[in-house]
Amino acid sequence: MDHAAKDGSKKSAKRPAMNRKSWLRRMDRTQLILTLLLGIFAVLMLVPIIYIINHALKPYSELFIFPPNIFVRQPTLSNFTELFVMTRDAVIPASRYLFNSIVVGVIGTGSVVIVSALCAYPLSKHKFPGHKLLFSIIVVSLMFVQEAINIPRYVVVANLGIMNTYWAHILPHIASTVGVFLMKQFMDQVPNELIEAGKMDGAREFTIFARIIIPITLPACATVAILSFQSIWSDVSTSTLFMQDDAMKTFPFFLSTLTQNLANSVARQTAAAAAALIMFLPTLIMFLFFQRKVIATMSHSGIK
């Protein structure tokens, strides 16, 4: 029995290797070349991520050497210590800016996903008069650049009386045309028969939306969440336009002013490198967490 068990374990260990070899043998020359090229491109795309992580861990002696090296030789965490210690005695510490960004990023991302789904559902499944015109207006609004809408946004925020509040950070991002477009296009793939079956079972409109539409469109929700979080997390305009109180400004604004008005270009560069990594990590972690949902959204061609 022991010999049989050992033979079985050896065979099971050999199977993955044999499967890999058979998979490689089934590939023709074109597929092998494409796989090799994609592998090279994947490595090249990892270089900026590796660089920004190593850059944040470099001491001053390695930060300004020429030619610059990608990999740090003597890693240190003093850069992060410098980032928070240098503002410890200031009126507004760096931790306050970071806290504001976290609050705005979390609440703003959740609000964008909810509002985009609520807007896309009637556009997709309720053919009310003018729904095509309304969707066309939403699509046309994608062409407007940020600078073209800054003045209308300022007028709206000022008239609402929410200057120097978290709502001034969040509300300008809630009306996401990209989010509505993605959600609507994904909801179009949901069979109408599912909605009709829910109505026949006595489900109300909100129940259909919450228990049928939302579970099916979770990949699209994840994609909208990633895009919205990236936009909100890195946004500087709301702090510049709507915040006169420094205590209500966000971490990206603090990062943009970190090395300004200094006597030389060397001071605070290690702290700026650490702050850049802090800015980058949340977006990377969120993308890695939702990457399968994003791929499902991009490759989704219909669920019928």
Residue, then its C-alpha position, 0 to 999 in steps of 0.5 A: m500500500d505504501h509503495a502504491a501511495k508513493d507511486g501515486s504521489k509521484k505520478s500526480a507530481k509529474r502531471p503538472a509538468m507534463n501538462r505544461k510541456s503538452w501545452l507548450r507543444r500545442m502552441d505554434r511558432t506565432q503563439l510562442i512569439l506572442t507569449l514571449l513578447l507579452g512576457i517582455f511587456a509585462v516585465l517592462m510594465l513592472v519596472p516603474i512599480i519597482y522603481i517607485i518602491n525602491h526610490a522611496l527607500k533610498p537614502y540621500s546618498e543614493l537619491f542623486i547619484f548618476p547614472p541612477n540605479i533602479f534597485v536600492r543598495q542601502p534601504t532605509l525607512s527614515n524617509f517616511t519618518e522624515l515625512f511625518v516628523m518634519t510637519r509634527d510641529a507644524v499647524i497642519p501635520a501630514s497625518r491630517y492631509l492623509f486622513n482627509s484623503i482616506v475619508v474623501g476617497v472611501i466615501g467618494t468612491g462608494s458614492v460614485v458607484i451607487v449614483s452611477a448604478l442608480c443612473a444607469y439602471p433606468l437608462s438601460k432597462h426603462k425606456f422612458p421618453g428622451h432616454k436616448l437623448l439623455f444618454s447622448i448628452i452624457v456621452v458628449s459630456l465625456m469630451f469636456v476637459q477638466e479646465a472647462i468645468n472648473i468655473p461651473r463647479y465652483v459656482v455650484v459648490a459656493n452656492l450650496g454653501i459647502m466650501n471647506t467641507y468634505w462634501a466639496h471634495i466629494l460632490p464634484h466627483i459623484a456625477s461620473t459620466v464614465g461610471v454611468f457609461l460603463m454601468k449602462q453598457f454592462m446592464d444592457q447585457v442583463p436579460n430582460e427576462l430576469i427582470e420580468a421573472g422578478k416582477m412576476d414573483g412580486a418583487r418591487e423595483f428596488t428589490i429587482f435593482a438590489r438583488i438582481i441587477i447589482p449582483i450581476t453587474l458587480p464586475a462593472c461596479a468594481t471597475v467604476a470603483i477603481l477608476s473613481f478611487q484613482s481619480i478622487w485619490s489623486d485629485v488636487s483641484t478640489s483642495t485648490l478651488f474649494m478649500q481655504d482652510d488648510a486643515m481640509k486639504t488632502f494629501p495630493f495637495f500636500l505632496s504638490t507643495l512639499t518641495q516648493n519655495l525651498a532654497n535648494s532642490v535637494a531638501r525634502q526629496t526623500a520625504a517627497a519620494a516616500a509621499a509618492l509611494i504612499m500616494f501610489l500604494p492604495t491605487l495598486i492595492m485596490f487594483l490587485f484586489f479587484q483585478r478579476k472583476v476588471i478583467a471580467t468587465m473588459s472581456h464580458s460580451g453577454i450573459k445570455 
